[in-house]
Amino acid sequence: MDEPSITQENRMNAQLPVRQAIRDRRTYEAPAEGRANKIRLDFNENTAGCSPAVLQALGRLSPKQAAMYPEYQKPTQRLAKYFGVKPDELLLTNGGDDALRVFFDTFVDAGSTVLICEPTFPMYRYYAEIAAAKVEALRYGAEMNFPLDQTLNALQQKPRVLFVANPNNPTGTLVTRTAIRAILEAATETAVVIDEAYAEFCGESMKEQIAKYPHLFVARTFSKATGLAGLRLGAVIANASSLAFLRRAMPPFPVNLAALLAAEVATRNRRAIRRYVQDVQQTRAWVENRLGALGAKTFPSAGNFVLVDFGDQARAVFRALEASGILIRERPDCGPGFARITIGTRKEMEAVVRTVRNAVGRRENRTIRAGKNAKKRLTFIEL
Ligand SMILES: Cc1ncc(COP(=O)(O)O)c(C=O)c1O
C-alpha cells in the first residue's frame, strides 16, 4: 500500500542539535550561477579552458575504472615531480578550498585563534567561523601592502594558524621572501600557511623552504594556471613529518579519479602552462595600462587578476559591464568603487576596456577620479 502523503500536520516534530557556530553562520550564497555564456572575470578562472588532452584522457576512462575507489600512489608521485618535491611532502585535496579546511581540522579547537590579513581570500574566515575559532584580522595598507610589523607582533600571541595568500587575492600584491622568512622565524608555535593559489603567475614559491621550516605549509591549486577549477584538485606541500598530522585529518578518498587524471595530463605539458601564464602576464600589463589611461587606479598584481579602483565612476562602470554580460567582482571591502577583474583572453579584456571607456564617456576631459590620493584628474584618452 502507498504511504500517505506527508503534510505539515503529520510531519514528525524533531529538534536538530545544530552546533552554535553553525547557527551563527549564514549559508554561503554563490555570487553567480548561469555564468556559462558570459565573460567570466569574477572567479579568477582560466577562461581559455583546460588543455584538450585532458578531455581526451577523461574520455578514455573505462566503466570499471570509474567504478573503483581511486588509488593515490602513482598520481601523487607524478604530481610531486611537477612541484619538485618528494611524494611524502605532498598531500592532494579536493580543491584548494579543501586544502585550507584541513588546517582547521588539524590545528584549530573552538575558541583558539587564527591570524589573517584582510582583505584576503574569504575561506580562511569562513572555515574559522565553522570551527568556532577566534579570528584576529590585520589590515593591508592603503597601497595594499602587507602589514609585516603587525603580523610579527600578533605572532607573539601564538595563534594556531596564520594564513597568508601570496600573491594575495584580491589585492594581487606579493609578500617578499624576506618578509615570509621573518614571519617563519617569529612563528615559533604557529602553523604558517602560505596559500600560493596563483604562484605560477609570478614564479614565486616558498616550497623549497619546507625542509628548513617544519611549520611551513604551502597550499596550491590546479584551478588557476592549470585550468581545472571544475574538477577540484588542490594540494598541500610541507615537511613529511608535519604533513603526517594533516593526513590524519583527511578522509580516505578525498580526491576523485577524474581530477587526478586531468592534473597528470595537464601538468605533463609544462610548455602550454608557461605559454598561458605569459599570455596572462602580457594581457594584465595591457589592461593595467589601458585602465590607467582612463584614470582608474590599479594595484600591482602578481596573479591572474587585477584590483581596480574605479573611483567616482564605479557605479556607471559596474552597470555597463553587467549590461554587456561581463562578470567582475565588486570589492567594497577594499574601498568604495573597487573591483577585482580576472585577466581573461585578450579579446575578453578588449571588451572590458571598451565597455569601461564607453561608460566613462567619450567626451574629452571626462575621467575617473580614483584613489584617495589622486591629485590630478587624468584626461580621457581614446583607445
Ligand atoms: C587565494 C586562494 N586560495 C585558494 C583558492 C581555492 O581555489 P580552489 O578551491 O578552486 O582550488 C582560491 C580561489 O579563488 C584563492 O583565490
The ligand as an ORCA input file, in Angstrom:
! r2SCAN-3c Opt
* xyz 0 1
  C      43.968     32.617     -2.552
  C      43.161     31.439     -2.965
  N      43.353     30.271     -2.357
  C      42.656     29.178     -2.678
  C      41.696     29.220     -3.660
  C      40.908     27.960     -3.883
  O      40.839     27.533     -5.152
  P      40.170     26.116     -5.484
  O      39.290     25.721     -4.359
  O      39.443     26.328     -6.755
  O      41.306     25.185     -5.652
  C      41.430     30.420     -4.336
  C      40.368     30.506     -5.353
  O      39.978     31.508     -5.840
  C      42.188     31.563     -3.973
  O      41.975     32.737     -4.550
*
